[in-house]
Amino acid sequence: MTERLSVCFIWHMHQPLYKDRLTGMYLMPWVRLHGIKDYVDMPLILEDYPNIRQTFNLVPSLLEQLNDYANGAIDEQIVLTCKDNSQYTAADKIAILRESFHCNLNRQIKTHAPYYELYLKRERFLKKGRTLGTMIDEFSPEEYSDLATWFNLAWFDPYWVKNNAELKAYYVQARNFTLEQRARLIEIERDLIRQTIPVYKRLQEKGQIEVTTTPYYHPILPLLIDSNAARWCSPQTPLPEKLYFHREDARAQLDKGLDLYEEMLGQKARGMWPSEMSVSPASLELIAQCGIKWVVLDEALLCKSAGVGIYRDHHGNLNNPDVLCQPYQLTVGDEQISILFREIVTSNEIGFSYGHRDPAEAATALYMRLKHIQQKLFHWDREGVVAIALDGENCWETYEEDGNLFLKEVYERISEDSTLNVCTVSEYLEKNPPTTKLNNIHSGSWINADYHIWIGDPHKNLAWDLLGDTRNFLVQQLKQNEYSAEVQKNAWEEIYAAEGSDWFWWFGEPNNSAHDDIFDEQFRLRLQNVYTILGASYPRELDSSIYEQVKRKHQTVTAEPQRA
């Protein structure tokens, strides 16, 4: 019997490519804003807790963009922040009023009185039926520049505000920020972003963290290899009109991602978080062929693969943790790979629930879940493991102080318990290699154990068809014409970027955001760029949104025939 239980926290850091490579402009600011809020403080906090070791998954497209911002990348919001407020056009003012409140109302806006006052002022006009265009003269030039400034200030993690006197002065001043101050604020952001990759590299070399990665642009690998995979897990899924069948693209996404990882982190990756934890036998074989030793997947895929059930009491506590809390080994082709399956309840409570509770209370709840599992596994003669795996950037906006108080409470409780071993995944596997084998892996993702989020909806399927048509055009042009190596590389990069999961995530049902139109535009921009790079005119349909095209197609199909 063993009393010891290992706990592996695995934090997933991911953003799609927001850059138009033909202009150099970033069309959305989320890499930069999360760069000052989530990416660096989370590993740095661990230095106060030497017994806590964790795993961080950094998507290559995120690493590329962080490096780009560190070296001067510009996005549209930076342009507005650093513009003389006397030069704001009507379009600039509308953009500032529209874009400056995309953050959590309770945690990022209400906590700053000057910012909240500007928010309430805009809301009063909106409630009166005013559009943004008709209210632009109600705000002074100083209020516009303050709005642009506060949108930046709201995204700084409290960790930085407490530890940076220059930054703290902005919050004290609160209003009437000068052009010079706004420009300097962007440089403070760049200074913090420049720390990101060196911090991860240093802490990995120190042994306190393990850094893993994902295929470069975060594609759904099984669907790149064979879009028929959607029906392997959900036979009634409507498929795109044309098959997407490009195993070579899946391999390219893997190779590109692993190459960038090695370039930036100085060593080879050992583990991988498959994009959206989506796998199939073919994709896992490719991953293993690339030298990856382990992956983390969702517990539902274990149930589907092994034909087992995972049972919980009415509080969500595991009643049979012996099924979930161990590593598994799978043979795919000639390769072997280890798999950890995440414990979904604790992972989801961090992501969606604990932020609405007192930090100490939430930390205690997490700790007691671990102790419940530990008690259930007490009869084991080996060390069990709980994999807590979730998005490491989007969950903290509901937390007090961006989750810092909660994390510190968790780390303090665990650090004081010598029977809990909080370690990296590779560290655990080296001491506890899998003893249980899987005969197969179910094809699916961490959402419903299928791929419905990325394929099957009419909008998603149209996007796949447009992507396939553009890829086919590229291949045909390369066969018929001679292009420089640089032109070929640039064209393929646009295809690979368009294969990313995020565009399909937002198309159609069930997800929507305040920026669906921009995601739609960015996806089509990737395809347009392929034609532009090759010196060709792109099809006019790429000027129309996916939503408009599906609507027109539906109207054509359902229209009654003309009477004679």
Secondary structure, 3 states (H helix, E strand, C coil): CCCCEEEEEEEEECCCCCECCCCCEECCCHHHHHHCCCCCHHHHHHHHCCCCCEEEEECHHHHHHHHHHHCCCEEHHHHHHCCCHHHCCHHHHHHHHHHCCCCCHHHHHCCCHHHHHHHHHHHHHHHCCCCHHHHHHHCCHHHHHHHHHHHHHCCCCHHHHHHCHHHHHHHHHCCCCCHHHHHHHHHHHHHHHHCHHHHHHHHHHHCCEEEEECCCCCECHHHHHCCCHHHHHCCCCCCCCCCCCCHHHHHHHHHHHHHHHHHHHCCCCCEECCHHHCECHHHHHHHHHCCCCEEEEEHHHHHHHHCCCCCECCCCCECCHHHHCCCEEEEECCEEEEEEEECHHHHHHHHHHHHHCCHHHHHHHHHHHHHHHHHHCCCCCCCEEEEEEEECCCCHHHCHHHHHHHHHHHHHHHHCCCCEEECCHHHHHHHCCCCEEECCCCCECCCCCCCCCCCCCHHHHHHHHHHHHHHHHHHHHHHHCCCCHHHHHHHHHHHHHHCEHHHHHHCCCCCCCCCHHHHHHHHHHHHHHHHHHCCCCCCHHHHCCHHHHHHHHHHHHHCCCCCC
